[in-house]
Amino acid sequence: MSAEKRLPTFGEVLFVLIAFIVIMFLFVVQLGIPIQLALLTTWFMIMLVGLRIGYTYSEMQDGILKGIYDGLEAVLVLISVGALIGTWIAGGVVPSIIYYGLSIIDPSIFLMAAFIICAITSLATGTSFGSAGTAGIAMMGIGVSFGFPIALVAGAVISGCYVGDKLSPLSDTTVMTASLSKVNLIEHIKSMLFVSTPAFIITALLFLGTGFFFHGSNGDLSQAQSTMTSLSEYFNIAWYMLIPAAVVILMLALKKPSIPVILLGALLGSVWAYLFQDVALLDAINSLYSGNNIESGVDFIDNLLNRGGIEFMLGVIVLILFALGVGGLMEKIGILRVICNTMLAWADNAGKTTLTTLLSGFFGNFFGGAAYVSIITASKITEENYDRLNIDRRVLSRNTEAGGTVTTPMVPWSDGGVFMAATLGVSTITYLPFLWFNFLVIVISLIYGFTNKFIWYTNQEENNKDEKAVNA
């Protein structure tokens, strides 16, 4: 017979949090041990606390499995995008986009253009992963060819990709947040526009200014020309190479299911590799699994285009599964509940409530490893405070996206952080300072909360008061 269960004490929670951070730092930074093993080790550390407070191993295993199950859709998307990246490179889709981009985009406005192009792609498709794996890969090639630091280009790409991830009605995180917060989807999107519009404009201007400054002093058009020459030498560059990309973007914009659409795009890439790139049939098919492999003799081209395939994502998938297991364990034994209850007791106004929602979302990503986990922790654990303070749930849903969705690529072991790092070839810590859109969303949300701007109340009198203050 198992012992009576109880919630962990604050001291036990603090032990888990500190031990988690120490294990990650020791394994990854000091010893160079794969982060996957660090996360697996944290399973057993959390289990010790679970046993202490009355849970059996079987019960905790159920928590692990549930955490993994809740994030399996992201794993399937990773597999699909990995296949797509491999075949689109082999089929000449990505090389053609890079070639034409180098031909028509002025280097001084490139960073802003990359941000806007990825934003439009993600808004049209509803997926940050798909946008990064298609338009993002191409923008990385163009940016590095222009001589921009790779981390800066990655920041522009990821910032753009998360515009659509949090705003598009086709995005699973947008739909999920509205549903969990019990807010109409369109009203949820309208609410986010108050934060996302100024964040988008400021970010675009920042990248525009950086592009003018950087290119004026460090631009290298000779590398861009060399890249175009190499691409035309090893790939058939033509307008019809872009057809698979157009098909995928159109079908996603028509709200077709993302996984089969992305896999269809990957299959088209294989067909294009066989028909137009003189790739043997078996090699074209194999690129779905093993990705692209060329030996051009040009290090830059090889580093940029030897990637993709399902195999390319296997380490990422293992990492995400372990991270999801950590989140499931913490949820099962009540660690996340204790953390958020502590914050809720402190939050007695709109500003503090906004901050607790943002922190709850970040904790969901940090300890749960997935955007889905962060959206659940941010919305469900803090919703009672919004009701208690008569704050409209549109504010809850907006803050949930700010704390959950946009912080996902900031955590090295979250599904978004791992995917972006693997796909773009830049570590999370390296590109983190350049996620300007993501940071601005957080800052603007906090400003609104503590100044009571664009904070709507269910009480009509308070709502009228707020509207008068905004119009003043």
C-alpha positions in Angstrom: 0.0 0.0 0.0 1.5 3.3 -1.0 2.0 6.2 1.4 -0.4 9.1 1.5 0.4 11.6 -1.2 1.0 15.2 -0.5 2.2 18.3 -2.4 5.9 18.9 -2.3 7.1 21.5 0.2 8.6 24.8 -1.0 12.0 23.4 0.1 11.6 20.3 -1.9 10.6 22.3 -5.0 13.6 24.5 -4.5 15.8 21.5 -4.3 14.4 20.2 -7.6 14.9 23.5 -9.4 18.4 24.1 -8.1 19.4 20.5 -8.8 17.9 20.7 -12.3 20.0 23.8 -13.1 23.2 22.3 -11.6 22.8 19.1 -13.6 22.3 20.9 -16.8 25.2 23.2 -16.2 27.6 20.4 -15.1 26.7 18.0 -17.9 26.5 20.4 -20.8 28.9 23.2 -19.9 31.6 21.7 -17.7 31.7 18.1 -18.9 30.4 18.3 -22.5 28.0 15.4 -22.0 25.0 15.4 -24.3 22.1 17.4 -23.0 19.9 14.3 -23.6 21.7 12.5 -20.8 21.4 15.5 -18.5 17.6 15.5 -18.9 17.4 11.7 -18.4 19.4 12.1 -15.2 16.9 14.7 -13.9 14.1 12.1 -14.3 15.6 10.1 -11.4 16.3 13.2 -9.3 12.7 14.2 -9.6 11.6 10.6 -8.9 13.4 10.7 -5.6 11.2 13.6 -4.5 8.2 11.8 -5.9 8.9 8.7 -3.8 9.4 10.9 -0.7 6.0 12.5 -1.0 4.1 9.3 -1.6 4.1 8.5 -5.3 4.9 5.0 -6.7 7.2 4.5 -9.7 4.2 3.3 -11.7 2.3 6.5 -11.0 5.3 8.6 -12.0 5.9 6.6 -15.1 2.3 7.4 -16.1 3.2 11.1 -15.6 6.2 10.7 -17.9 4.1 9.0 -20.6 1.4 11.6 -20.4 3.9 14.4 -20.8 5.4 12.7 -23.8 2.0 11.9 -25.3 0.9 15.6 -25.0 3.9 16.7 -27.1 3.9 13.9 -29.7 2.4 16.2 -32.4 5.5 18.3 -32.2 7.7 15.2 -32.7 5.7 14.3 -35.8 6.1 17.8 -37.2 9.9 17.5 -36.5 10.1 14.3 -38.5 8.1 15.8 -41.4 10.2 19.0 -41.5 13.4 17.0 -41.4 12.4 15.0 -44.4 11.3 18.2 -46.2 14.6 20.0 -45.6 16.6 17.1 -47.0 14.6 16.8 -50.2 14.1 20.5 -50.8 17.9 21.0 -50.7 18.5 17.9 -52.9 15.6 19.0 -55.3 17.0 22.5 -55.8 14.2 24.3 -54.0 16.3 25.9 -51.2 19.3 26.5 -53.5 17.0 28.3 -56.0 15.4 30.5 -53.3 18.9 31.4 -52.0 20.1 32.2 -55.5 17.1 34.5 -56.4 17.3 36.1 -52.9 20.9 37.0 -53.5 19.9 38.4 -56.9 17.1 40.7 -55.8 17.5 41.6 -52.1 19.6 44.6 -51.3 22.1 43.7 -48.5 21.3 46.8 -46.5 17.6 45.8 -46.0 18.2 42.1 -45.9 17.7 41.6 -42.1 14.4 43.4 -42.2 13.4 41.5 -45.3 14.3 38.2 -43.7 12.2 39.1 -40.6 9.2 40.1 -42.7 9.4 37.2 -45.2 9.5 34.7 -42.3 6.7 36.5 -40.6 4.5 36.4 -43.7 5.4 32.7 -44.2 4.5 31.8 -40.6 1.2 33.9 -40.8 0.2 32.1 -44.0 1.2 28.6 -42.7 0.7 28.8 -39.0 3.9 27.0 -38.2 7.2 28.4 -36.9 8.9 25.0 -37.5 7.7 24.8 -41.1 8.6 28.4 -41.8 12.1 28.0 -40.3 12.7 24.8 -42.2 11.8 26.4 -45.5 12.0 30.2 -45.8 14.3 30.3 -42.7 16.9 27.9 -44.2 17.0 30.1 -47.4 17.3 33.3 -45.4 20.2 31.9 -43.5 22.1 31.1 -46.7 21.4 34.6 -48.1 22.4 36.4 -44.9 25.6 34.6 -44.4 26.5 35.1 -48.1 26.0 38.9 -47.5 28.5 38.7 -44.7 26.1 39.1 -41.7 26.9 37.1 -38.5 25.0 33.9 -38.5 23.5 34.5 -35.1 22.1 37.8 -36.2 20.4 36.3 -39.2 19.0 33.5 -37.1 17.5 36.1 -34.7 15.8 37.8 -37.6 14.5 34.4 -39.0 13.2 33.1 -35.6 11.7 36.5 -34.7 9.7 36.4 -37.9 8.7 32.8 -37.5 7.2 33.4 -34.1 5.0 36.3 -35.4 2.8 33.8 -37.1 3.2 31.1 -34.5 1.4 33.4 -32.0 -0.9 35.3 -34.4 -2.0 33.0 -37.2 -5.5 31.4 -36.9 -3.8 28.4 -38.5 -1.3 28.0 -35.7 -1.9 25.2 -33.3 -0.6 27.2 -30.3 -2.9 30.1 -31.1 -6.0 27.8 -31.3 -4.9 25.9 -28.2 -4.4 29.1 -26.2 -7.8 30.5 -27.1 -9.4 27.1 -26.3 -7.7 26.7 -22.9 -8.4 30.4 -22.0 -12.1 30.0 -23.1 -11.8 33.0 -25.5 -13.1 33.2 -29.0 -10.2 32.7 -31.5 -10.7 35.9 -33.4 -11.1 37.9 -30.2 -7.9 36.3 -28.9 -6.0 37.3 -32.1 -7.4 40.9 -31.9 -6.2 41.1 -28.3 -2.7 40.1 -29.3 -2.5 42.7 -32.0 -2.3 45.4 -29.3 1.0 43.8 -28.3 2.3 42.3 -31.5 1.7 45.3 -33.8 4.1 47.7 -31.9 6.5 44.8 -31.3 6.5 44.0 -35.1 7.1 47.6 -36.1 9.9 48.2 -33.6 11.6 44.9 -34.5 11.4 45.7 -38.3 13.0 49.1 -37.7 15.7 47.6 -35.4 16.7 45.1 -38.1 16.5 47.8 -40.8 18.9 50.0 -38.8 21.2 47.1 -38.0 21.3 46.1 -41.6 22.3 49.6 -42.8 24.9 50.0 -40.1 26.4 46.5 -40.5 26.5 46.3 -44.2 28.0 49.8 -44.5 31.0 48.7 -42.5 31.3 45.0 -43.0 29.3 43.8 -46.0 31.0 41.3 -48.3 29.3 41.1 -51.7 32.1 39.0 -53.1 31.0 36.1 -50.9 27.4 36.5 -52.2 28.6 36.4 -55.8 30.8 33.3 -55.0 27.8 31.6 -53.5 25.6 32.3 -56.6 28.3 30.9 -58.8 28.7 27.7 -56.7 24.9 27.2 -56.5 24.5 27.5 -60.2 27.4 25.1 -60.8 26.0 22.3 -58.5 22.3 22.8 -58.9 19.8 23.4 -61.7 18.5 26.9 -60.8 15.1 27.7 -62.3 11.7 29.3 -61.4 10.0 25.9 -61.5 12.2 24.8 -58.6 9.9 26.9 -56.4 6.8 25.0 -57.2 7.0 22.6 -54.2 7.3 25.6 -51.9 4.3 27.3 -53.5 2.3 24.1 -53.2 3.1 23.6 -49.5 2.4 27.3 -48.5 -0.9 27.3 -50.5 -2.2 24.1 -48.9 -1.3 25.2 -45.4 -2.9 28.6 -46.1 -6.1 26.7 -47.1 -6.0 25.1 -43.6 -5.0 21.6 -44.7 -3.4 19.4 -42.0 0.2 20.4 -41.5 1.9 17.0 -41.2 0.6 15.4 -44.4 1.1 18.7 -46.3 4.7 18.9 -45.2 5.3 15.3 -46.0 3.7 15.9 -49.5 6.2 18.8 -49.9 9.0 16.4 -48.9 7.9 13.9 -51.5 7.7 16.6 -54.2 11.3 17.5 -53.3 12.4 13.9 -54.0 10.6 14.0 -57.3 12.2 17.3 -58.2 15.7 15.9 -57.3 15.2 13.0 -59.7 13.6 15.0 -62.5 15.7 18.2 -62.5 18.8 17.7 -60.4 20.1 14.5 -62.0 19.9 12.6 -58.7 19.5 8.9 -59.0 16.0 7.6 -58.1 17.1 5.7 -55.0 19.3 8.6 -53.8 16.4 11.0 -54.3 14.1 8.8 -52.2 16.9 8.2 -49.6 17.2 12.0 -49.1 13.9 11.8 -47.2 15.7 9.9 -44.4 19.4 10.8 -44.7 19.1 14.3 -46.1 21.3 16.0 -48.8 24.9 15.1 -49.3 27.2 16.9 -51.7 30.9 17.4 -51.9 31.3 20.7 -53.8 34.8 21.5 -52.4 33.4 24.8 -51.1 33.1 24.7 -47.3 30.4 27.3 -47.1 28.1 25.4 -49.6 28.8 22.1 -48.0 28.1 23.4 -44.4 24.9 25.1 -45.6 23.4 22.4 -47.7 24.5 19.1 -46.2 21.7 18.8 -43.8 18.1 17.6 -43.4 16.4 14.2 -43.5 14.6 12.3 -40.8 17.9 11.0 -39.5 19.0 14.7 -39.0 16.3 15.1 -36.4 16.7 11.9 -34.4 18.9 13.5 -31.7 16.5 16.4 -31.5 13.6 14.0 -31.1 15.2 12.1 -28.2 16.0 15.4 -26.5 12.4 16.6 -26.8 11.0 13.2 -25.5 13.2 13.5 -22.4 12.3 17.1 -21.9 8.6 16.2 -22.2 9.1 13.5 -19.7 10.6 16.0 -17.2 7.5 18.2 -17.7 5.2 15.3 -17.2 6.9 14.2 -14.0 6.9 17.7 -12.5 3.2 18.1 -13.3 2.4 14.7 -11.8 4.0 15.2 -8.4 2.8 18.8 -8.1 6.0 20.8 -8.5 4.6 23.1 -11.1 1.4 23.6 -9.0 3.5 24.6 -6.0 5.5 27.1 -8.0 2.5 28.7 -9.5 0.5 28.7 -6.3 3.3 30.7 -4.7 3.2 33.3 -7.4 -0.6 33.5 -7.3 -0.7 34.4 -3.7 1.5 37.4 -4.5 -0.4 38.6 -7.6 -3.0 41.1 -6.4 -3.2 43.5 -9.5 -3.0 43.4 -13.3 0.7 44.0 -13.4 1.6 41.2 -11.0 -0.9 38.9 -12.6 0.6 39.5 -16.0 4.1 38.8 -14.6 2.9 35.5 -13.0 1.4 34.4 -16.3 4.6 35.2 -18.2 6.7 33.3 -15.5 4.3 30.4 -15.5 4.7 30.1 -19.3 8.5 30.3 -19.1 8.6 27.7 -16.4 6.5 25.4 -18.6 9.1 25.7 -21.3 12.1 25.6 -19.0 11.0 22.5 -17.0 8.5 21.0 -19.4 10.4 21.4 -22.7 7.5 22.3 -25.0 5.2 25.1 -26.0 2.2 22.9 -25.3 3.3 22.5 -21.6 3.9 26.2 -21.3 0.5 27.2 -22.6 -1.1 24.8 -20.1 0.9 26.1 -17.2 0.4 29.8 -18.1 -3.4 29.6 -18.8 -4.8 26.9 -16.4 -2.8 27.7 -13.3 -3.2 31.5 -13.4 -6.7 31.8 -14.8 -8.4 32.0 -11.3 -6.5 35.2 -10.6 -7.9 36.9 -13.7 -11.4 35.9 -12.6 -10.8 37.0 -9.0 -9.6 40.5 -10.2 -12.4 40.7 -12.9 -9.8 40.9 -15.7 -11.2 39.8 -19.0 -9.9 36.5 -20.2 -8.7 38.0 -23.5 -5.8 39.4 -21.4 -5.1 36.0 -20.0 -4.9 34.4 -23.5 -2.7 37.3 -24.7 -0.3 37.0 -21.8 -0.3 33.2 -22.2 1.1 33.5 -25.7 3.6 36.1 -24.5 4.9 33.9 -21.7 4.5 30.5 -23.4 4.7 30.6 -27.2 7.4 33.3 -27.6 9.7 32.0 -24.9 9.9 28.5 -26.4 12.9 29.2 -28.7 14.8 30.8 -25.7 15.2 27.5 -23.8 17.9 25.3 -25.3 16.1 22.0 -24.5 12.6 23.0 -25.4 11.1 21.7 -28.6 11.3 25.2 -30.2 14.9 25.9 -29.0 16.2 22.5 -30.1 14.5 22.6 -33.5 15.7 26.2 -34.3 19.3 25.4 -33.2 19.4 22.2 -35.2 17.7 23.5 -38.3 19.5 26.8 -38.6 22.8 25.6 -37.3 23.1 28.1 -34.5 23.1 27.4 -30.8 20.2 28.8 -28.7 22.6 30.8 -26.5 24.2 32.3 -29.5 21.0 33.5 -31.3 19.2 34.4 -28.0 20.3 38.1 -27.8 18.8 38.7 -31.3 15.2 37.5 -30.6 14.1 41.1 -30.6 10.4 40.5 -31.5 10.1 37.9 -28.7 11.6 40.1 -26.1 9.5 43.1 -27.1 6.3 41.1 -26.8 7.3 40.3 -23.2 8.3 43.9 -22.4 5.2 45.4 -23.9 3.0 42.9 -22.1 4.5 43.9 -18.8 4.2 47.6 -19.6 0.5 47.2 -20.3 0.0 45.2 -17.1 1.7 47.6 -14.8 0.3 50.8 -16.4 -3.2 49.2 -16.8 -3.2 50.0 -20.5 -5.3 47.8 -22.7 -6.3 45.7 -19.7 -10.0 45.0 -20.0 -12.3 44.2 -17.1 -15.4 42.1 -17.1 -17.0 44.9 -15.0 -18.4 47.4 -17.5 -17.6 50.4 -15.2 -13.9 49.4 -15.0 -13.9 48.7 -18.8 -15.2 52.2 -19.5 -12.7 53.7 -17.2 -9.9 51.9 -19.0 -11.1 53.0 -22.4 -11.2 56.6 -21.3 -7.7 56.4 -20.0 -6.5 54.9 -23.3 -8.2 57.7 -25.3 -6.9 60.4 -23.0 
